[in-house]
Amino acid sequence: MVGVPGRSKGCATCRKRKKGCDRATPVCNQCKKSELPCGGYDRVFTFVHSTIEQKTNSSGVQDGKHGVEIILSDPLVRTAREQLYLGHLWNIMLPKGHLIPARLSEQSSPGWAGLVSELYDVEPSLRYAVLATALGCLASGTKERGEMLNKGLQTYHLAVQEIGKALKQRHAYKRDGLIIAAGLMASFELVFVPDGEPAALAWAGHSGGQLAMFLARGPEAFMTGTAHQLFVDSRINMAMLAIGRRKSSPFSADEWKSTPWSINKKSMRDNLMDILLDVPSILERLTVMQGFAPSPIREHLRLELLSACEGVQAALNRWSVDAGTQILKFDFTATVKSVALSASPSKNVEILQVHALARKCAKAVPLLFEPSGGLSENISGLMALSVTLRYFTVTQLADQQCEDMEALHELLGRQLVGASVNQLLKRMNGDQDSFRGLGHGAGEVSSPAQRMLSWF
């Protein structure tokens, strides 16, 4: 700090990394060599604590015997200003009011919050993305919602500019902070950007940017430390992206399922994500098969698709056995009554089993949208809600809407920091209604089994 003996006078980035700084301007050579954003040098602010009896000398300078100079650096002043925003952000985003069992915590606890705190001061794009999200969260509970949200959008566009500048640097894609920033910006797009905002990228655009940075670094870059945690926590978003595109995910390749765990042991969640990442490939195979008229080629593709589905089912069965009886428990206290998983013998026994599982999902999905779950858990429930609701939309008879369907429809009107769940689903689907064209219009098949298969 300038003017304070014993304190480093290096740039903010070098001090954070505990590296020697040559104080070159406009950026130091240490940061330039490491291809990191230089945090700049402190501007000094002097605050004087005094009493009304304190006197000044003839030159107007306060007498040191009666006053104490307190010098605060610019980063410290900035930190004090931002603490209110960040505290509110974590209060809105993270789960609260629940104690998670030790064995379960490794499967579900969000590690991204710790990564944000670790990289916040060294990655400008991440800092702006965090502040934009915090302002969006603050806006939902104030009378000045429009003004606060506008400030959030302005800060968000600064994050976009910072990412644009960073990616012009040769090795910027190696920075963990940029990947986290892209993920947080995807969430901001989804929740806070007004419908029809022309300057904003789509949710899938930011998620695709994340994917590109992962692929550019290769699986060997995510074996340990912050990078490993970042990769592990991001795989669910990459799976959602691939499912939405109906394209196989690069993360389903063997090297992406093994190399990042060369040092760390996989958790139950990691093994389950391995299976989920195979689902987009099945959807892609199905799309290809549906493009062929009945023919030997289509039959060959159908048999290949069936084999892939059986492979995923077998993997899920193995995962369930490894997980043990704990994973089979269901919170009947919250859902009032249990749902049978077995079906009576019939020629459509597989369809009946799927329907029983869908009902079980319908009972669980509302739990993901409880306020105590935090906004991050609410967002994670959007895909589960969309799939479950679409299933019931195409399998229920026109004049018979089950209670599960009614409960799911009620969730569509629920507000999450100023936007309804239905609005968020539309944004994830490119501003298209996810359920438009589904149901029981003229010319549609009448069999529930046929309706379900036609949807897929």
N, C-alpha and C positions, 0 to 999 in steps of 0.2 A: 504494500500500500504506500502510495506516495506520501512522503513527509512523516512516516511512522517507522522509526528504527526497528530492525529485526524482522520486518514483514517483506515477503516477496514482492517485487515490482514487475513480475512477468505478466503475460496475458492471462485471461481467465481460464483458457483451455489448458495451458501449460501448468498452471497452478493446480487445476483439477487432476491432471495426469501426473503431477509431481515430476515434471520434466524441466530441464534448464531452458530458459527463454532468452533470446538475444534482443528482445524488445524492438525488432525491426518494424517499420511501418510501410504500408498500411496493415500488413500481416507479418507475423514473425516467421523466420525461416524454419523453425521447428514444426509449426503447424503446416507450412507449405510442403515440407518434406514428407510429412505424414499424411498429407492430403485431407486434413481436418479443418473445419471452420475455425478461424482464429477468434477467440472471444473478446479481443480488444483489451484495452487498459483502463484501469479505474479512473473515474472522475471523483474528486474528493469533495465531500460535503462536511461542513463543520457545524455542529450543534453546540450551543453554549448553555450550560445549566447555571443559573444564577439566582440570587435573591433580590428583593426590592432594595435591600441595603447596599447592594454591590455598587461600587463607585467606578468611574472611569478616570483615566489620567487626562492631562491636557490635550493629548493627541486623539482622544476618543477611544483608545484601546482599553479593553477591560483589564482590570487588575487581576493577575493570575492568582493572587492570594484569596480572592473571593469567588472565583468562577472555575469550572472544570470544562475543558474542551473535550468534546466527544466527536471523533471523526468517523464517519460512516462512508464506506465505498458505495459506488453506484450499484453493483450487484446486490449488496445488502439491502439498499433502499428498494430495489426492484423486487427482491424476495419478500420483503415485508408487505409490499403492495399486492403480491400475487397469492399469498397464503390463504386469504379469504376465498379466492376463486378455487384454488386447488382443494381446500378442505371441503367445500361444497361439492366439488366434482366427485371425490371419493365417496362422500356420503350418498350421492345419487347413484353412482355406478356400481358400487360393490355391495354384496349381500350383507345384511345386518340382522341382528336378533337371533341368529342360529348358531349353535355349536356343532361343528362337523366332526364326526368320529375320526380318529387318527388314520385308520386304514382307508377311509373314504376320501380324506382330504387330498391325498396325492392323485386321486382320479378327477377331482373337480375344481380345486382351488385355482383361481385365476392368477397366473404368475406374471401377467403383463403389467400389473400395477407396480410391482417391484422393478421391472425393467424400465418403466417410464421414469420412476424416481431416480434410477441409476444414471440414465442418459439424458435427462431433461436439460441439464446445464451445458452440455457439450454439443447438442444437435439443434440448431435453430428451427428447422422445420418441425421437429417434434415439440419444441416449446410452444410454437404458434398453434400447432394442432391441439395440444392439451388446453391452452388458454381459450381457443375457439370453442372447444367442447364444454369447458367450464362455464363460459358465458352463455352457451345455449342452455345448459342445465339451470343456471341462475335465472334466465329469462322466463322459464316456465312457472316460476313462483312469484313473479313481480308484476306490478301494475304497468311498469314500463317495458312490457314484453317486446314490443316492436323495436324500440330503441336498443335494448340490450341484445336482441337477436341480430340486429343490423351490425352492431359492434362485433358480434361473434362471426358474422359472415366476412367482415372486413379482415379480421384476424385470420380466418380460414384462408382467404385469398393470399395473405402474406405467407402462409404455410405452403400453398401451391407454388408461389414464386420461389421460395427457398428450396423446395425440392427440384424445381426446374434448374436453378443455378447449380445445385449440388451435382445433379446428374450430368452436367457438362464436364465435370472433372473425371479424370480417367478411371480412377478406382473408387468412385463414390459408392458404387453398389455394394462394396464390402462393409459399409457402415451399418451396424445393427439399428442405430437410431432412425435411419431412413425407412427401414422396413416397418418399424413400429409406427412411425408417423403415417405411412401409407395406410396401415390398418386402422388407425384412429380416425383418419380422414374419411375412410370408407364408412365408418359408423356415423360420423358427422353428416356426411351426404345423406345417409339413410334417414336420420332422425330430424335434422335441423334445417336442411336446405329446402326452401319453399318449393312447392310443385311448380314446374315450368321455369325455374331459375336457369337462364341460358348459359351462364358462365361456369356452371358447375359440371364436374365430371360425374359419371354414373358410379354407383356403388361397385359394380363389377369392374369398372375401369381401374379404381384404386386397388381392388383385390387382385386384378390381373397384373398390376404393377408390382405388387408384393411377390407374386409368383415369379415374375421375370427376374427380380433381384435374387430370389432363392436359387433359381436355376443357374444364373450367371456365376454364383459362387461355388456350386457343386456340393454334394452331400458331405464331403470331407470337412467343410468349413463349419459344420454344426455338430461336432462331436462333444464339445465341452463348453462349460461356462455360460455366459449370457447368450451366445449364439445358439447353443443347444436348447436352452429354455425357450427362446424366441421361436425356434423351429417347431418344437413340441406344441406350444400354445397356438400356433398359427395353422396347424394342419386342419382343424375343423373348418376354418374359413375357406381353405383351399378345396376341401371336399364339397362345401356348399356351392362354391363357384363352379366346379366341374359338373355337379348334379344339375345346376341351373342351365348350363350350356349343353348338357347331354353329351359331353365329350370326356373321354378317359383322362384321368389326371396323371401328369408326369410323376407325381408322388406315389403312384401305385407300382412303379418299377422296383425291382428287388433292391437295387443299390440305395434308393431313398428310404426303404423300409429296414435296412440293416446298418449301413455305414454310420449314420448319426448316433447309433447305440453301440458302437464298438467299445466304448468305455463305460457308459452308463447303462444300467439294466432297465429294460422296458417295464412300465407299470401296466396294470390292467387297462387303463384308459388308452395307453399307447397301442396295445394289442387290438383293442376294439377299433381304434382309428385305422389300423392297417386294413381291417375288413371293410370299413365304411368307404375307404378310398378305392375299393374294387367295384363299388356300385355304379359310379359313372360309366365305367366300361360296359357294364351290362346295358345301361340305357342307350349307349352309342350303338352297340350291336343290335338292339331292338329297332332303333331308327333305321339302320341299314337294311335289316330284314324286311321291314314294312315297306320299303321302296321297291320290292320285287313282287311281281305277280306270282300266283301259285305255280311252282315249277320245281325241278330237282334242286336248283340253286337255293331257292327259298327254304326248302326242306333241310338242306345241309346247314344253312345258317341257323335254322330253328333248333336243330340238334346241338349245334355249338353253343347257342345261347342257353339252352337247357342245361348243358354241362357246366357252364359258367355259374348259373344260378345254384346248381347243386353244390358247386365248390364253395360258394359264399355261405350257403346253409350249413355245410359241414364245418366250416371255420367258426361260425357262430355257435354251433353245438359244442365244439372243443373249448371255445372261450367260456361258455356257460359252465362247463364241467370244471375248468380251472378256477373260475371265480367262486365256486362253491355255493352253498345254500344262501349266503347273505345277499347275493344278487337277485335271488328269486323272491325276496320279500317285497310286499307292496303296501303302501300306506293306506290301508282301508279306513283309518280314522279320518283322514282328510277327504277320501272319496266316498265315504258313507257305506258303500257295499262293494263286495268283491265281484270280479268278472271271471267266469269260468274260461279256462284255456282249452279245454277238450271239447270236441264236437261229436255228435252222434254219427254213426256210420252212414254214409250216403255217397252217391256218385260224385258229389261236389265237396268231399270232405276237406280238400285243401282250401277251397274258397271259404268254407265255414271256419276253419282255423284262422285264416287271415282276418276274417271279420271279427272273431273273438279278440285277436291281438289288437286290431284297430280300436275296438271299444276300450281295451285296457289303455291304449295311448290316449284316447279321448278323455279318460279319467285323470291322466297324469298331466297332460298339457297345461291345464289351467294353473297348476302349481308353479309353472315357469313364469307366469305373469303376475304373481303375487308381488305387491310393493316391496316386501321384505327381501325379495330376491335380488333387488338392484337392477339398474338399467341393463348392465352387461348380460345378466341372466335372461331378462325380458327379450333382448335382441336375439339371444341364442335360441329362444323358443319359437322364433318366427318360422323357421323351416319345418319344425315338427308340426306346428299348427297348420301350415299350408298343406302339407302332405296329408295329414289326417282329415282336414276339412274337405279337400278335393276327393278323397276316397269316399266319404259319406255322401258327397254331392252326387256322385255317379252310381252309387249302389243302392240308395234308398228309393222306394217307390214314390211316385209323384205326390200321392195324397197321404203318405205316412212318414212324417219326420220324427225320428227317434229323439229321446231326451239328450243323447250325446251330441247330436247335430245341433240342437237348440243351445246347449251350453257352449259349443264352439262358436256359434254365431254371435252369442253375447260378447265373447272376447273381442270380436272385430270392432266393437264400439268403444273398447277401453282406451283411455288416454294414457300415453307415455310421453311425459315432458312436452305436452302441447300438440302431439300428433296422435291420431287414432291408430290402432293396430292395423286396421284395414288400409289406411294410407301407407303405412310402412310396407305392407305386403305388395301393394301396387307399385311402389318405388323399386322394390327388389325385382319386380317383373317388368321393368321398363315402362312404368306408368300405365300398364295394362291391368285390367281386372283379372286376377288369377283364376277366377271361377266363371268368367264369361264364356258362354258356349257350352258349359257343362250342365248336365241335368237331364231333363226329360222333354226336350222339344220335339217338334214334329219330325217323323222319320227316324227317330232314334230306336235302337234295339230295346226290347222290353226286359230281357233277362238280366237280373242283377250281376250274374257272373260275366255275361257278355259286355255289360256296361263298364264293369271294372277293367276288363281286358282291353276294351276299346280306348279307355282313358290312357293306359300305359302305351 
